[in-house]
Amino acid sequence: MSENPLVPFDTIPQLFNRLVDYHQGKDQTVLRYVDKDSKEWVDIKWPEFRDRARAMAGYLYAQGVRPGDRVAILSENRPEWAYADMATQLLGAVNVSLYTTLPPKEVSYIIHDSGASVFVTSTRIQLRKALQIFDACPELRKIVSMVEVPEDEENTDHVDLFDDAMATGFELYEEFEDAIRANEKAVTPDDLAVLIYTSGTTGNPKGVMLTHANLCENLKASLKRLRLREGGRHLSFLPLCHSFERLGGYLGTLASGMTISYARSIDTVTSDILDVKPTVLLSVPRLYEKIYNAVSKSVEEAGGAKKKIFEWAQRVGFRYNLKKARGERINPVLAAQYKLAFKLVFAKLHEKLGGQIEFGVSGGAALPKSIGEFFFSAGIPIVEGYGLTETAPVLSISPFNDPRYGKVGHIIPGVTVAIQNPDTNEILGQLKGDDYPSSLTTEPGEIIAKGPNIMKGYWNNPEATKEAIDPDGWYHTGDVGRFDDGFLMITDRIKHMIVSAGGKNIYPGPIEEGFKHEPWIDQIMVIGEAREFLTALVVPDEDIIRSYAKEQGLSASKLADILDTDEVQRVFQQLFRSYSRQAAAHEKIRDFRLVLEPFSIENGMMTPTMKLKRRVIETQYAERIEEMYAGVI
């Protein structure tokens, strides 16, 4: 196996140029995408990637982009994103990437706040946003569009087509090559590389300043814990403006010599997986949950012998793969049992994931323990990671040889994480990435961190920076957690904590996570701030509900009417009753309401990183919430 990463580097231009040299004459595919016309996959080799990134660098240099200037990108995952990003890095400029789901108002805020001078957009929808906000952003000089400008648009002199920019860029790079190469060499680890605007659940987003050192040191430390390998394949579908995909699915895969295939869209991921046959799957928990729930539903419907075989296969698979992970001897009987379990149960899962998956990575939110254990039993270990945009992003990664689902692993090399009592500021315990093996166990508190991956601060926001990073250099994550036998565990966000009318502190996150494996529930939000008891708003899984209604012969056809039937209400009553029997008195859910509209980015109830905007949801459903507490004194 090759060294990981393949080349030494301290800045992104160094990484790119040394990878170009490393792949000289190797005919290695680096990027793949589906051509819109032929519908066929197109391979991009390293020389083409090099030439296109340099051509875009030539164009941007001719537009006046210099070290420290900001170049914004509003695009789905595609090769053009990589060309624009790498060109920006080669110039010593700063990438400002935006979520494609953002409305024009938020796009305008980010472009204006960052002072971006060039704005690269993808589809006609994204171009229209750029045209709409252009006059409100005085430092914005040029829009570069990957699509033709609609004929009905006026005043488009400031728009260049991406293909035209690329065509002229080849010649411009030759003209300005000496100056551009000088910029590349002048980039230092302390220079700003990217601005990532975090979509807070309240207020305007904050621009997280990440340097080359933040990204590069975090990448090198993370690769010591991950088994990314040269020749491996990655399907890129998480937004590249998210720090998780940027580090793992872009820089990490490039540095490891893997091929990146861009999914056609989020809706085509399951079919794209069959085409790409990825060796590693980087995802948020939602994809794993959907796969698990589909399998669980199939097993529950079959019942009888099939259900017993499934449960037996999980037990056998867990024992077998745990021994395998720990390097322990596997006796012939267990090996034979697993071979049969794989054939009867797990083979289909591997086929749906392309047949060559080696492991998965889950980040962005907590992975329910039952789901992690299911995939592990099937021979697909899911490595959990934890971190934030402000930590570039990785703080911890779970070890392959000691999987403990429900925990987020060991601290990575070079990083220190501590648990601090939020009331007294006492450090309850801390671990460095180089301290393992460790059996440290602490009480819960706020997770704080130090290391070369901690952001430089928030752009144009010294007050917020001061709040986040204390005088001793600790970054305060706002997450509650603890160490358990050396493993980091996450409880919830401090600001999400519910204080009941009786003074009990309740974290809704673990309660909500516990319901994610229920096939009936698509989304859930627990409520109870200053209330006598907890309640919940539930978005049911429409497919499951309609299937149940058909089985029961319910006459209602509209989803709203189906949800109001006694039969469906009884199902959810039983579900919450079952949970509450096991819960502490102050964590029992006493009432619920089923709501039709899913919480989404489009309706403003979720952030682009798929976090609930709790205040927005509570305002939207204020009347229904009050119904649940009617009559309570």
Secondary structure, 3 states (H helix, E strand, C coil): CCCCCCCCCCCHHHHHHHHHHHCCCCCCEEEEEECCCCCCEEEEEHHHHHHHHHHHHHHHHHCCCCCCCEEEEECCCCHHHHHHHHHHHHCCCEEEEECCCCCHHHHHHHHHHHCCCEEEECCHHHHHHHHHHHHHCCCCCEEEECCCCCCCCCCCCCEEEHHHHHHHHHHHHHHHHHHHHHHHHHCCCCCEEEEEEECCCCCCCEEEEEEHHHHHHHHHHHHCCCCCCCCCEEEECCCCCCHHHHHHHHHHHHHHCCEEEECCCHHHHHHHHHHHCCCEEEECHHHHHHHHHHHHHHHHHHCHHHHHHHHHHHHHHHHHHHHHHHCCCCCHHHHHHHHHHHHHHHHHHHHHCCCCCCEEEECCCCCCHHHHHHHHHCCCCEEEEEECHHHCCEEEECCCCCCCCCCCCEECCCCEEEEECCCCCCEEEEEECCCCCCCCCCCCEEEEEECCCCCCEECCCHHHHHHHECCCCCEEEEEEEEEECCEEEEEEEHHHCEECCCCCEECHHHHHHHCCCCCCEEEEEEECCCCCCEEEEEEECHHHHHHHHHHHCCCCCCHHHHHHCHHHHHHHHHHHHHHHHHCCHHHCEEEEEECCCCCCCCCCCECCCCCECHHHHHHHCHHHHHHHCCCCC
